[in-house]
Amino acid sequence: MGLIYLALYKGHGTLLNRLIRFWTRSIYSHCELVMPDGRWLSASAMDGGVRAKRIELDLAHWDLIPVPWADANRIEQLFRANQGRGYDWLGLLGSQFLPITIDNKRRMFCSEFCAAGLGYPLPQRYSPALLGEVVRHIHGLNLGQRNEAHA
């Protein structure tokens, strides 16, 4: 079975991408989970909500972080349960731009979908930037633990 990746969007994008980058003080404005079969799963404002898509990887626009601990079955179940559901604009504004948590159980935004797929608690609290930091940290810890086990 192939690896799953967290893909973080750093391309120019739309006005929304620029606002998210500005507000989170990050180069990232969107995220996706890239499955071993080549599907990119996420919730996308541009595509109207939770969807699967094939995206041609351009490393000038995306950073990829392997998530070898990710559970493909969990991600697929989350996707099937939410596929076609709308984009959570209110949740995005409430949890990312205001100091309140609004979680619409019928809608999702990108980092909420990815964090839930990776099994993180309170997935609506993650921005693409924070999720990237957490995944990089965990990936670093996993690499360190693997290296210590072989030493």
C-alpha positions in Angstrom: 0.0 0.0 0.0 1.3 3.4 -0.9 1.8 6.4 1.3 -0.7 9.1 2.1 0.4 12.7 2.0 -0.8 16.0 3.4 -0.6 18.5 0.6 -0.3 22.1 1.6 -1.1 24.8 -1.0 1.3 27.7 -1.3 0.3 28.9 -4.8 -1.0 32.4 -5.5 -4.6 31.3 -5.7 -7.7 33.5 -5.1 -8.5 36.4 -2.8 -9.7 33.9 -0.2 -6.3 32.1 -0.4 -4.5 35.5 0.1 -6.8 36.3 3.1 -6.2 33.0 4.7 -2.4 33.3 4.3 -2.5 36.9 5.7 -4.7 35.9 8.7 -2.7 32.8 9.6 0.7 34.5 8.8 1.6 31.5 6.7 2.5 30.6 3.1 -0.3 27.9 3.2 -3.9 28.6 2.4 -5.4 25.2 1.6 -4.7 21.5 2.3 -5.6 18.1 0.8 -5.0 14.4 1.7 -3.4 12.7 -1.2 -4.4 9.0 -1.3 -2.2 6.2 -2.6 -4.5 5.8 -5.7 -3.8 9.4 -6.7 -7.1 11.0 -5.5 -6.8 14.3 -3.6 -9.5 14.4 -0.9 -10.6 17.6 0.9 -13.3 20.2 1.2 -12.8 23.0 -1.3 -14.5 26.3 -1.5 -13.8 26.4 -5.2 -15.5 23.0 -5.7 -18.4 23.6 -3.3 -17.5 21.3 -0.5 -16.2 17.8 0.2 -14.9 16.1 -2.9 -12.3 13.9 -4.5 -10.2 15.3 -7.3 -7.1 14.4 -9.4 -4.7 17.3 -9.2 -1.5 17.5 -11.2 1.2 18.0 -8.7 3.2 21.2 -9.2 5.8 21.5 -6.5 6.0 25.3 -7.0 2.4 25.4 -5.6 2.3 22.5 -3.2 4.4 21.1 -0.3 3.9 17.4 0.4 4.4 15.8 3.9 4.2 12.0 4.1 1.8 10.8 6.8 2.8 7.1 7.2 0.7 6.7 10.3 -2.5 7.8 8.5 -5.3 5.3 8.4 -6.6 5.0 4.8 -9.8 3.3 6.0 -10.6 6.2 8.4 -10.0 8.7 5.7 -12.2 6.8 3.2 -15.0 6.5 5.8 -14.8 10.2 6.5 -14.9 10.9 2.8 -17.8 8.6 2.1 -19.8 10.1 5.0 -19.3 13.6 3.9 -18.9 13.5 0.1 -20.9 16.2 -1.6 -21.6 18.1 1.6 -21.1 21.8 1.3 -18.2 24.0 2.2 -18.4 25.3 5.8 -18.0 29.0 5.3 -19.5 29.8 8.8 -17.2 27.3 10.5 -14.2 28.7 8.7 -15.0 32.2 9.8 -16.0 31.2 13.3 -13.0 29.0 14.0 -10.3 30.6 12.0 -11.1 34.3 12.0 -13.1 34.8 15.2 -12.3 33.5 18.7 -15.3 31.2 18.6 -15.8 27.6 17.5 -18.7 27.0 15.1 -18.9 23.5 13.9 -21.5 22.6 11.3 -21.8 18.8 11.3 -23.2 18.9 7.7 -20.3 21.0 6.2 -16.5 21.1 6.3 -13.6 23.2 5.3 -10.3 21.9 4.1 -8.1 21.7 7.2 -11.1 20.4 9.2 -11.5 17.6 6.8 -7.8 16.7 6.7 -7.4 16.9 10.5 -10.5 14.7 11.0 -9.1 12.3 8.4 -5.8 12.1 10.4 -7.8 11.5 13.6 -7.0 14.7 15.4 -9.4 16.0 18.1 -11.3 19.2 17.4 -10.5 19.2 13.7 -12.3 22.5 13.2 -9.6 24.3 15.1 -6.9 23.6 12.5 -5.9 26.0 9.8 -3.7 24.6 6.9 -0.7 26.3 8.6 -1.3 24.8 12.0 -2.1 21.4 10.5 1.1 21.5 8.5 3.1 22.4 11.7 1.6 19.5 13.7 2.1 16.9 11.0 5.7 18.0 10.4 6.3 17.7 14.2 4.7 14.3 14.4 6.6 13.1 11.3 9.8 14.3 12.8 9.1 12.5 16.1 8.2 9.3 14.2 11.4 9.5 12.2 13.4 10.0 15.4 11.7 7.1 17.2 12.3 4.8 14.2 16.0 5.8 14.1 16.4 5.2 17.9 14.8 1.8 17.5 17.5 0.8 15.0 20.4 2.3 16.9 
